[in-house]
Amino acid sequence: MRILLAEDDVSQAESLKDWLEMDGYSVDWVERGDHAILAIEQHQYDCILLDRGLPHASGDEILKIIRRQNTKTPVIFITAKDHIHDRVGGLDLGANDYLVKPFNLEELSARVRSQLRQHQAQVGQYLSFSDLQLDPQAKTLTKAGQLINLTAKEFQILHKLMQKPDHILTREQLEESLYAWGDEIESNAIEVFIYQIRKKIGGQYIKTIRGLGYRMHQE
């Protein structure tokens, strides 16, 4: 899952980014509000961590843009503004949660997980295709009731494909769901992951559309 971190304190941002990546997330970090707006316009995020005091566009301005677009992406304010009217104002703007600095990193992880659970509950907890059932929160996959063990990146690819089983997803779209900015990506990485997934679930579920990408396939 991919997270946008908008934080202008470099030291704090680096700590948060390292922590979230250890938690298994891909993290894009921006220091400026206008850069956050561009990132949101160009990429799809599972959660956004937003400092209210960003330069070149405040967190409040960014959140208003997100909600005007009717985007349901969970947004957590991370801020030093700790007065009750600040908290109420932030939540009334449309933030899903409000975390006051300094905060515990384990609590941050718990808050992110909570928002992802709630968001997933809104769109449906499980994804099913043929005899496959995927649980995004528990990060489990079963085939005909039998548990299939996938690596984190294998799981994310299958999750992406099962979200839109009738759509063809390009290699670039799948890479975007796996990697943050600056990550080194081997040219055949997606092909290798697809091969590994097929070995575990069977080759019939994912079809290669030559020159275009991949989609789910049911015989």
Secondary structure, 3 states (H helix, E strand, C coil): CEEEEECCCHHHHHHHHHHHHHCCCEEEEECCHHHHHHHHHHCCCCEEEECCCCCCCCHHHHHHHHHHCCCCCCEEEEECCCCHHHHHHHHHHCCCEEEECCCCHHHHHHHHHHHHHHHHHHHCCCEEECCEEEECCCCEEEECCEEECCCHHHHHHHHHHHHCCCCCECHHHHHHHHCCCCCCCCCCHHHHHHHHHHHHHCCCCEEEECCCEEEECCC
